[in-house]
Amino acid sequence: MPSSMSWTMAFRSEESYPYTAQDGECKRNGYVVKIKKYVDLKDEKEVTEAVSSKGPVTAAIHASTMSFYSHGIVDKRSGCSSLPEDLDHAVLIVGYGSEDGVDYWIVKNSWGVKWGEHGYVRIKRNVNACGIALDNSYPVLNMRSLVVVATLVLVACASSIKEEWQQFKLTHGKTYRSLVEDKNRFSIFQDNVRKIQEHNKKYESGEVSYAMKVTQFADMTQQEFLDLLKTQGKAARPRNGLEFDSTGIETKTAIDWRKEGAVTAVKDQGQCSSCWAFSAVGSIEGQLFLKNKTLIDLSVQELVDCANLIYGNLGCNGGRMDNAFEYVEDYGIQDEESYPYTAHDGKCKRNGYVVKIKKFVKLKDEKEVTEAVSSKGPVSAAIHASNMSFYSHGIVDTRSGCSSLPKDLNHGVLIVGYGSEDGVDYWIVKNSWGADWGEHGYVRIKRNVNACGIALVNSYPVL
């Protein structure tokens, strides 16, 4: 990277000189920014200090083993080399952090957003993993260039938001009945993008604990989003859940049931308010795996169609996890393959079952939830999710504006584990808004403070 900076001291915008992925004849014609010089960094300590105080830093790494990287922290066990002669790929270090006691770099790649963690890879820090601290530098700009860049950003906003709107519609398959509706939805989209940008400025300054991004909900008003959040209804035939027995339980420091194979892939509930059914099914799937080591996708649609009014649920208009457990206690539940999800209310087509539960256990506080997740498996939970539509990554805490009051609970989720990052304890929570939402379909919520009411309504089934 320094060699390119040494002669390319001035740069044009991408719009005026677009990328073609091919060698071409130089068409240099003016510039929008010019650098004065660049700074070389000699070791990982200096890289950390530079990223912390100066901003993103270029790096060369050995990337030969990263072609199929999905997620996680790359360390020396990956087979990558830390020798200078093996460096073969240029990347950008944009930050760093820690997870479960492991320090890592946040690295931006150039292989598209479908690669890795939305285009990024985390590489173990402080051990020169993959040679990441061998060849590092960053540019120094003059103040005039900074002013020019800021002005150009403002000018580019109008065109970029339209491009983002078109990409949003393509990505999420959005179509509208008329040009008028498209225009109205675009206006809503613009407002939401501004909110996301304002929030992320607070995230960068440390005022809030998680980042936001554009999600499938970005063309919806807040009220439309709230209409999707429904854990409502009442138990028409109330039964008391079993009390939790914590005798002899040794709580683990951290647990992730995904790594144990007890959690199925993230699903998308669509426009059906069936979060309660996804939560209940996920908890049953976990217990079934722990009993016979077989992971089976169970039928959410059966609960939507069949565990309805007599059990106090309203199908695609909301329901409760405990009510769903009562149904499975009576009739059992089929698998997803034989009774697939449609995201619509339908006629009950119950026909046998692959698993039946005996009872369900209710948990009374966050201590019991921790003990249950540690020793029993994934646990159903209700949360207040009104502010989570655009969640991207990070740990949601009380600063998010979510409520911890029972009356505000409006979404069913599945707690699949817990851990700590930089001294902050968190829950690992599986959602039902698709794998593109949040952290690959998951959200982390601060633990031991009942953040978002996560410890108010919790239960798990007994097979």
N, C-alpha and C positions, 0 to 999 in steps of 0.2 A: 503493500500500500504506500509506503513513503516514496517509492520510485515514481508512482503515478502522481503523487502530490507535488513532487519536485519539479515536474515540467508542466503539469496541468494546474496552474495556479489560479485559473479562472474557469468558471462553469456557466453554461447556459441552462435554461429550464428544460425539463423533460418534454414539455409541450412544443417548444421551438426546435428541439433536436431529439425526436422520439427514438426509443430503443427498438432495434430490429432483430437482435440476436444473430447478427451476421457482421463480418468485417466490411467496412465501407470506406470510401474516400472521405478524408477530413473536410468538413464543411463549417469550420470555425467562423463565427460571425458575431462578435460582441460577447457580452457576458452579463449575468445577473448577480453574480457574487464572485469575489476574488479573495484568496487567502494570502496572509502575509508570510506564514511559515508553518511548519508542523513540529510537533513534539514527539520524540521517541521515548518509550518507556522501557526500563531495563529489567524489571522483575514484576512478579505478581502483586507485591505490596504496592508498587507504584501504579499498576493497573487499577487496583482497588481504589486508591486515592484519587486517581484521575476520573474514573467512572462516577465516584461519589461526588466530586466537586466540579468537574468540567463537562460531563455529559458522555454520550456514546463514544466508544473507542473502537477503532478497527483492530482486527486480529487475524492471524493466519493459524489454521489448525490442520491436524491430520484427520480427514473426514472419510477415509476409504471404507469404514465400516458403518457409516451412518445412512446409507441409502434407504433403509426400511425403518428408520427410527419413527416411533409413534409418540411415546411420552415417557417421562421419568428422567432421572439424572444420569448422564453418561459419565462413567468413571473408567479407570484403567482396565477393569475387567471386560470392557467392551472390545478390547484388542487394539484400540487406537494407540498410536505411538506418540511419545513426548520428545522425540529427537528432531533437531532442526532440519536434517536432510529429508524428513518425511512429511513436512508441511506441504499440503497440496490444495488448500481451499481457503478463500477469504470470507470472513464473516464480520458481524458488527456486535460488539458487547453493549447491551442497552441497560443492564442493571445486574443486581445480584440479590441473593436472599438465602434463607435456610429452611429446610424441611426435615422434621424428625431428627434434628441434630446434624444434618448433612448440609454444608455450605455449597452453593452453586452459583454459576454465572447464568444470566438470561441472555441468550444469543440469537440474534436475528439472522436468518438464512435467506437465500435467494432462490429457493426451489418451490415457491408458491405456498399459499395458505393451507392447502390440503396436506402438506407434508408436516410431520411432527406435531408440535403443540401450536396449531394455527400458524405454522410457518416458523416457529421458534424451536430451539433446543436448549435444554438445561445441561450444563457441563459442570462437573465437580470443581469446586474452587479451592485454592490454596495448595494444590498438589500438581499444578501445571498439567492437568489432564488434557490429553490430545495436543499437547504443545501450545495451549492457548495463551501462555504468557511469554512466548519467545519472540514474537514479532508484532509489536503494538504501537500505535501512534494515534494522534488526533490533530486536526488542523486548528490554526489560530486565525480568526477573521478580524478585519478592521471594522470600526463602528459604522462607517458609511455603508458597508456591505450588509450589516445587520439591519439597518434602516430600510435598505432597498428590498431585502428579503421579506421583511415584515409587510411592506406595502404590497408586494407581489402576492403574498398569501391572501390579503384582503381582496384583491382583484380576482384571484382565482376561485374564491369561495363559491360565487354564483354558478360557475360552470361545473365545478367539482360536485356540488350537491345534486345537480341534475344527473350527472353520471352515476353518482352513488344511488340515486333513486332508481335508475334503470337497472343497475346491478342488483339492487335489493329485490325488485320485482322478479328478475330472472332467477335469483338464488332461491327465493321462497315460493315461486310459482304463483305470484299475485296477479290476478286479473280483475278488472272492474267493469261494471255494467255500462258505463258511459264515460265520456271525456270529462264531464262535470264531476263525477265521483273520483276519477283519477286525479283531477286538480285538487279536490278537497283532501284526498288522502295524501297527496304530495305536501300540502300545507301542514297537515298533522305530522308527517314525516320530518319536515324541516324543523318544527318546534321540538320534536323529540331528539333530533340530532343536536340541536343547541343545548338541550338539557344534559345530554350525554357528555358533550364537550365541556360544559360548565362543571359537571360533576368530576370529570377526569382531571381538571385543573386542581380541584380540591384534593383529589387522590394523590397527585404528584407533589402537592405541598404538605401532605400528611394530615389534612383535615378530616378525611374519611378513610376507611380501611379497605375499601374494595374499588375496583375499576368497573366501568360500564362499557358496553359496545352495542352496536346496532343488532337487534335480534328480529325474529319474525313478528314481534309485537310493535315494531316501530311505526306502522301505519295506523295504529289504534289509539283512540283517546284513552285517558286513564280510566274513565268509567267503563269503556268497552273491555278493557283488560280486567277490571274488577269483576265484571260479569262472568268471566271465566273461572274465577276463584270461588269455589263453593264447596265447603265441607259443612253441609247443613242437613236438616232432617232430624227426626227424633226416633228413638227406639220404640217401636209400637209394641214390642214384646220384650221389655227390658230384662236382661239377665245380668247378674253380677259377675264380673270377671274375677278370676282367681287373684289372690294377693301374691305378691312377689316374695320369694324366700331367698334371702341373701346369705344364708348360713353357709360358711365354708368357702365363699367366693373370694378369690384373690384377683383384684382388679389389675388388668394389664396397663402398662404405661401408655401403650398405643395399640390399636387394632384396625385392620382394614380388611373387611370380609370379601372385598373384591379380589384381593390377592389370594384368598383361601379358596376361591372358586364358588362362593355362595351367592353371587349376585349376577343376574342376567343382564343383557345389554339394555342401555337406556332406550326408552320408547317415547313416542310423541302422542299426547292425548288429543291433539288437534283442537277443534272448536267445541269439543264435548267436555263438560265439567266433570270429568271422571277421575280426578286426582285421587279421590278416596279409594277407588277400586284399584288403581295402580299401586298405591301404598300398601293396601291389604294383601294384594297378590304378591308383591315383592317380599313381604314378611313371610308369607307361606312358602314361597320358592326357597327362601333361605333355610327355613326349618326342614323342608323336604330334602335339601342337599345335605344338611348336617346329619340327617337320619340315615340316608342310604347312599350318599356321595354321588347322586345323580342330579344334575341341574336341568330343570325343565321349565320352559316358558308356559305359565298357566294362563287361563282365559280371563282377561279383564272384561271382555264383552259379556260373558255369562253373568258377571256381577251386575253390569249395567242393565241387562235385560231381565234378569231373574230375581236379584236381591233388591227388589224395588219397594213398593208402597207398604207391603205387609211387614217389611223389615225397617221401615222408616227412611228408606233411601229414595232418591228421585232421579235415578239414572244419569242422564247427561245434564241434569240440573242440580247435581250435588248429592252428597251422601256422607256417611261416616264409616270409618274403618271398623269399629267394633260391630256395627250393624252387618257389615260384610262378613266378619268372622262368624257371626251367628248363623248366617245363611250357609256358609261352608261347613259349619258344625252339623247342620241339618241335612244338607244334600251333597256335600263334597263339591269339587270343582274340576272341570275338564281342562285339557291343555289348550294352548293357543292355536295349535295346528288344527284341532278338530272344531274349535269355536273361535274363529279369528276376530280381531278387533275391527270395527267399522267406524268408530267415532260418532255413531248415531244410536238413538234409542231403537230397540227392535223387539220383536216378539220372542219370548223365552223359548229356547230350543234345548232345554236341559236333556242330557242323554248319558247317564252314567257319570263316573268321575275317576280321576287318577289319584286324588288324595282327598282325605277328609280330616278335619281337625276335631279334637276332643273338647278343648276349651280354649280360652284366651286369658292371658295374664295382663292385668292393668298395673301401671307403674305410677307411683305417687309423687316422685320428685326427681331432680336431676341426678342425685346420687344413685337412685335405683336404676335410672336409665343407663348410666355409665356401667353399673354392675351387670345389667342385662345385656347390653351390647358387647361387653367384654366376654361374657361367659355363655350367652344363649344365642347370639346371632343378630341379624338386622331387626330393627324395631320400627314400627309405624309411629308417625308423629304428625301432629297438626301444627302449622305455623302461621304467622301473619306475613304474607308474601306480597303485599300491595306495592312495595317499592323494589321488587326484584325482577321486574320485566326485562331490564337491560343489563342485568348482572353479567360481568365478564370473568373476573377472577379476584382473588383476595378473600379475606375473612369478614363476613358481615357481622357487625356489632351494633350496639345501641345507637351509635351515631348515624346509622342508616335511616333512622326514622321509623323502623318497624316497631310494632307494639308488643308488649309482653302480657297484655290483658286477655283473659279467656274470651271475652266478647268479640275480640278482633281476629281470632283465629279464622283463616279462610282458605287454607290450602293443605292438602294431604301429601306427605312426603315419606321417605324411608331413610332412617339413619343406618348407615352401613359401616360406620367406624368412627374413630376419633384419633387425634394426634396433637402435636404442638409445633408452632413455627415462631421463631424469634421470641420465645417465652409466652406466646399467646396460645392457649388451649382452644381447639376447635372440634366441631362435629363434621364428619363427612356425610353429606346428605344427597341422596339420589332423587332427582326430580323427574318429571314426566313431560318435559317440554322439548325433547329431542337432544341429540348429542352435540349439536352446534351451539346450544345455549350454555352459558356458564363455562365451567371447567370440564369440558367434554360431557355435559349433561348433569354435572354435579355442582353443588354449592357448599362452601365451608361457612359454618356459622359458629360464632364464638361460644365456647363451652363454659359451664359453671356459673353463668349469669342469667340463665333463662332467656337468652337473646331471642327475640321474635316469638316468644312464648313456646319455644321448642320442647320444654319439659312439662307442659301443662296437660297434654292429652297424648298418652303413649301406651302402646300395648303390643303384644306379640302372641302368636298362636302356639298351641301345644298339640303336637301330632300324636 
